[in-house]
């Protein structure tokens, strides 16, 4: 899935988690908003989610994930798997055009409508149109700097914004 109009990056480093999302919203070839909030906390501020794709679809998925977290007592792994299963098999949910990252103090997952629930090997995961650039930059910064997780996501997102026309440098960053 390639979604235009956003980049979300999650980095776990030195015992901290930081998730960042850019603020640009694009409609066709026009930027219509610069300060959208695509990263937020859910489930009593214990889980950070970020989405790429349609805003209404992303919010719908965030709410559904939060309902799963309530049902499974905050177990992110089980909730992510159940959401992905529903997303893949439900006729209505299959039409949602979004992809998301969900993370807590110990795990981070990429969750998609294809049934994917992927936990990254190295603590870095990114989605959206600038995701590859952001993930590459974050991986390099982890290996070759002494920066903390928040600084890494901020700098990596700046690099992604300099390369991807669908990503800006107005960021929302959440930390755990």
C-alpha positions in Angstrom: 0.0 0.0 0.0 1.3 3.4 -0.9 -0.4 6.3 0.8 0.4 9.8 -0.2 0.2 12.7 2.3 1.9 11.5 5.4 4.9 9.9 7.2 4.8 8.2 10.5 8.0 7.0 12.3 8.4 5.0 15.5 11.8 4.6 17.2 12.6 2.6 20.3 16.1 3.5 21.5 17.9 3.7 24.9 14.8 2.5 26.7 12.5 5.2 25.3 9.9 5.1 22.5 9.2 8.1 20.3 6.5 8.3 17.5 6.4 11.2 15.1 4.0 12.2 12.3 4.1 15.1 9.9 1.3 17.5 9.6 0.7 17.8 5.9 -2.6 16.8 4.4 -2.7 16.7 0.6 -5.7 16.5 -1.7 -4.6 15.5 -5.2 -1.7 17.9 -5.9 -2.7 20.5 -3.4 -1.6 20.9 0.3 -4.8 21.7 2.1 -3.5 21.5 5.7 -0.1 21.9 7.3 -0.7 21.0 11.0 -2.8 17.8 11.1 -2.4 15.5 14.1 -1.8 11.9 12.9 -0.2 10.6 16.0 -2.0 10.3 19.3 -2.2 8.5 22.6 -5.0 6.0 23.3 -5.9 3.5 26.1 -5.2 5.7 29.1 -2.2 7.3 27.4 -0.3 3.9 27.4 -0.4 3.3 23.6 0.7 5.6 20.8 -0.9 5.2 17.4 -0.1 6.9 14.1 -1.8 6.4 10.8 -1.2 7.0 7.1 -4.1 7.2 4.6 -7.6 8.6 4.9 -8.1 10.6 8.1 -11.6 9.2 8.8 -10.3 5.7 8.2 -7.3 6.1 10.4 -9.5 7.5 13.2 -11.9 4.6 12.8 -9.0 2.1 13.1 -7.6 3.9 16.2 -11.0 3.7 17.9 -11.4 0.0 17.0 -7.9 -0.7 18.3 -8.8 1.1 21.5 -11.9 -1.1 21.9 -9.8 -4.2 21.4 -7.4 -2.9 24.1 -10.3 -2.5 26.5 -11.5 -6.0 25.7 -8.0 -7.6 26.1 -6.9 -5.6 29.1 -4.3 -3.5 27.3 -2.6 -6.4 25.6 -1.3 -4.7 22.5 -0.1 -7.9 20.8 -3.5 -9.6 21.1 -5.4 -6.4 20.2 -3.3 -5.8 17.1 -3.8 -9.3 15.9 -7.6 -9.2 16.5 -7.9 -5.8 14.7 -5.9 -7.1 11.7 -8.1 -10.2 11.6 -11.2 -8.2 11.6 -9.8 -5.7 9.2 -9.0 -8.4 6.7 -12.2 -10.4 7.0 -14.9 -7.7 7.5 -16.5 -6.5 4.3 -16.8 -2.9 5.5 -13.3 -2.7 7.1 -11.6 -4.1 4.0 -12.5 -0.8 2.3 -10.6 1.3 4.7 -7.7 3.0 3.1 -5.2 3.4 5.9 -2.2 1.7 7.6 -1.2 2.2 11.2 1.6 1.9 13.7 0.7 1.1 17.3 3.3 1.0 20.1 3.6 0.7 23.9 6.5 0.5 26.3 7.7 -2.8 25.0 6.3 -3.4 21.5 5.7 -1.6 18.2 3.6 -3.0 15.4 2.8 -2.1 11.8 -0.8 -3.1 11.3 -2.5 -3.3 7.8 -5.7 -4.3 6.2 -3.8 -7.2 4.5 -3.7 -8.9 7.9 -0.2 -7.8 8.6 0.9 -7.4 12.2 4.7 -6.8 11.9 7.0 -6.1 14.8 10.3 -4.5 13.6 13.6 -6.3 14.4 15.6 -3.2 15.2 13.0 -1.0 16.9 12.4 1.3 13.9 9.2 1.2 11.8 7.8 3.8 9.4 4.8 4.1 7.1 3.5 6.5 4.5 4.9 8.2 1.5 8.1 9.3 3.3 8.4 6.1 5.3 11.4 4.6 3.6 13.4 7.8 3.9 12.4 8.3 7.6 13.2 4.7 8.5 16.6 4.8 6.7 17.6 8.0 8.4 16.5 6.8 11.8 18.4 3.6 11.4 21.6 5.5 10.5 21.2 7.9 13.4 20.7 5.0 15.9 23.9 3.4 14.6 26.1 6.5 14.2 25.0 8.9 16.9 24.4 9.3 20.6 20.9 10.9 20.1 17.9 9.9 22.2 14.7 8.5 20.6 12.9 11.8 20.4 15.8 13.6 18.7 16.2 10.7 16.3 12.6 10.8 15.1 12.7 14.6 14.8 15.9 14.6 12.7 14.8 11.6 10.6 11.5 13.2 9.9 13.3 16.4 8.8 15.2 14.3 6.3 12.1 12.6 5.1 10.4 16.0 4.6 13.3 17.2 2.6 12.9 14.3 0.2 9.1 13.6 0.1 6.8 16.2 -1.4 3.9 14.7 0.6 5.6 15.2 4.0 6.3 18.4 5.8 8.4 19.3 8.8 5.6 20.3 11.2 5.7 17.4 13.5 3.6 15.8 16.3 5.9 13.7 18.5 4.7 11.5 21.4 7.0 9.7 23.8 6.8 6.8 26.3 
